[in-house]
Amino acid sequence: MSATTVGRLGVRERIEGLLASPPVVVDDSAGYLDLLGPADEPKPTVAQRFMQSSLLPQVYERLWRPIAFDLAKGWPLGPDTAEENALARRWLGLGRPDEPRKPDSVVLDVACGPGNVTRALAEGVGPGGLVVGLDASATMLAQAVGDPDAAAPIGYVRGNAVGLPFQDGVFDAVCCFGGLYLFDDPWAALDGMTRVLRPGGRLAILTSRRPGLPLADTAGAVAGRLTGIRLFGDREIVHALEERGFRHVKRRRMPLMQFAAGVLDR
């Protein structure tokens, strides 16, 4: 058995140990742990169908995310992808890629897509840590597992972000960059992210922002009904984190997006 195979089995077993109800039969034939049967798949919105298409994962990291996200973040004045990844590592209490010693944190990346943020988080985690990427899209995860491994162990799970399949308090950090606005029930998703964090754990979010312009509320509501993309108000995410017991909450605003993070106080 090769070292790569041994490493993969070790990651799989560690992920199974985090699950609330480990499956009797483990399906990891596609390179990720698949916990979604046909009956468990939520009905996708227009935006979710686009995210689950076969084309988007192939162009997501090199074209779609840099162009669409950078424009929403206020390009050329807003942070680029490298700055975004560095901010995620810093706000989650992870190390810098060039540091010789990094925390052996257990990290969850919710709505990980093709794994671009997952791999960036792994650059800030020591070899004894673990980074788990979770997504509902098989096409996105197929792209994620096809990319090279990072220094820290990475594993992927196909599961429902609104009903996270993990035990309470098993993650040191949870990240959700670019997914919350797609969820049918973002507040239930936030409840789940809070639940799986240990006391003192950190949460970081990158999501949409509704600009404070005339008729923006009406336009945002109409766009949400048509596309399934929700535009969050200026303080909506901050208040949601504070209500769930997060302290030291901070936020960075951009034209159509916002970063928010906090430390769970419980």
N, C-alpha and C positions, 0 to 999 in steps of 0.2 A: 504493500500500500504506500502510495507516495506521500511526501510531507504535506502537499497541498490538500490531498484527500483527508489526511488526519486532521489538519487545521479546520477544514470545512465541517467535519464531524464534531469537533470540539465546539465550534461556534453554534452549530445546530443544537447540541445538547445544552449549552448555556442559555440559548433562547427558549428552549422548551422549559427550562427551569424557571423562567420568568412568567410563563403563561398561567392564567387562572385555571384553565381546563385543558391540559395538554392532550392532543389527539391520540387516540389508540393506535391509529395507523398514520405515520408521518409521511406526508406527500411533499417531498423536496426534489422531485424529478426534474423540475424546471430550474433548479438552482436556488430556489427560495422556498420557505415554508408556507404552503398554501392552506389557509384556514377558511377560505370562502368557497362554499358550495353554491350551485346555481340558485338555491332558495335563499341564500344569505346575501346575494348581491342586491344592493339598493338600486331602484330605478334611476338611471342617470338623467341629469338635466342636459340642456344643449351644451353648456360649457364642459360638463363632465364627459359627455360623449366625445367631444373634441380632444380632451386630455387622454382618453382611453383609445384613441385612434392608433392605427399602425404607423402613420406617417410622423406624427408629432414627436414620439420618442427619438426618432433618428435626427431631427433637427433642433430638438429642444435646447440642448446645452450650448450649441454653437451659434444658433440663429434666433430661435424664438425667445428664449429667456433673456439673453443680452439685449436684444432690440426692444421687446415689449416691456420688460421690467425697467431697463435703463430710462426709457421714455417716461414711464410712470413715476420713476424716482427723480425726474427732473434733469435728465441728461442735457448738457454736459456738466451741470453743476452738482448733480446728485452723486451718491456713491456708486462706484462700479461693482462688478461681481466680486472682485478680490477684496474690496473694502467691506462689502456686505458679509462675506465669509469670515473676515477677521473680526467684525463686530459680533457675529454670532458666537464665535469661540470666546471672545472676551466677556460678553454678557452671560454666557453659560458657565463661566469659571474654568474654561479649558486652557490649555497651554498654547503657545505659539509654535508654528511648525519647526522653527529653528532651535527651539529649546531642547537641551539634552535630556531633561527630565520633565515629564508631563504627567498629569493626574491620571490614575487608572479608573476613570469614570465610566459608568454605565449610562449610555446616552440613547434616547429615542428620537428619531427624526420622523415626524408624522407627515403623511402625504409627501413622501420622499421623491416621487417621480422616478427619473432615471438615475438617481443617486448622486447628483452633483453636489448637493449640500451635505449629504451623508458622508461622502469622501472628504469634503472640506472639514467637517467636524472631526473625522478620524485623524486628521493631521494634528489635532490638538489633544489627542488622547494617548496615554501610554500603552505599551504592549500588553499590560494586564487588564486593560479596560475592554469595553465592548460598545460598538455603535450599531444600533438596530434601525434599519429603514423600513417603514410600513407604508404600503399603498394598496389601493383596491384594483389598480390597473395592471393586468398581466403584461400588456405590451410595454408599459413603463418599466416594470421590474425585469423583463427580459433584457432590456437595454442596460439596466443597472448591474445585473450579475455578469454581463459580458465585458464590463470594464475591469481594468487591473485592480488588484487588492491594494489597500492602503497599508501604512505601517501598523496601525491598530486593527484588531479583528473587526470585521464588518459582516453582518448577516442581514437578510431581508425577509420580510413577512408580508404575505398578501392577506390583508385584513381590513376591517371597517374602522375608519378613523373616528367615527361617532360612537362606536362601541368597542373601545380598545380591549384586546383580548388578554391583557396582562394583569398580574396581581397588583394589589395596592402597595405603594411605596417601594417599588423596586428599581427606580431610575434616579440617578443623580441629577440629570438634566434632560429636558424635553425641548425640542425645537419644532416649530411649524412655520416654515418659510414658504409662503405662496400657495397656501391651501385652504385656510380658514374661510375665505370668502366663497368657496365652492361648496361648502357643506350645507346640507339641508337644515341641520340644527347646529349652528356653530357654538351655541352656549352649552349644549350637551357634550360637544367635542371638548370644550374647555374644561368642563367638569371631569371628563375622563383623563385629560392630561394632568389635571390637578391631583386626581386620585392616585395615579401611578407614580407620582413624585414622592420621594422620601422627604421627611421634615428637613427644611433648609435647602431643598433642591431648587433648581433654577429653571425658569421657563422663558423662552424667547420666541417672539412671533414677528413675522413680516406679513402684513396683510394690506387690504385696500383701505383707502381713505376718501371720504366724501368731501370735496372742497367746500369751503364756506362761501358759496356764491348764491345769488338769487336763483330760485327754482331748482337748486341742486338736490334737495330732498326729493322732490317730485320726479326729477329726471332719474335719480338713482333708484327709486322704487320701481319705475317703469322698466329700466334696464335690467333690474334684478328679476322681475317677473318674466321677461323675454329670454334672458340668457342663463339665469341661475347664478349670476355673479352678484354678490352682496357688497354694497359700499358702506363701510362702517363710518359712523360719525367721529368727530374729532376727539372726543373723550370717551367714546363708547367702550373701547377695548380696555383703557386704563381703569375705568369704573368696574368692568367685569373682573379684572384681575384683583382689584382691591376687595371686591365682594367675596372672592373665593379665598381670601386669606393671604394674598401676596403682599409683601412689603418691599420698600425700596424700589417701587415701581418707577420705571423711566420710559420715556418715549422719544422718538425722533420722527418728526413730520417731514414728508415730502409732498409734492403736488398731488399725487393720486395714490400714494402708499404711505405706510407708517411702520416703524419698528416699535415694539413694546416688549418689556421684560420685567421680571420680578423674582423675588426670593420667597419661597413658601414658608410661612410662619405658622407652624402647628406642632 
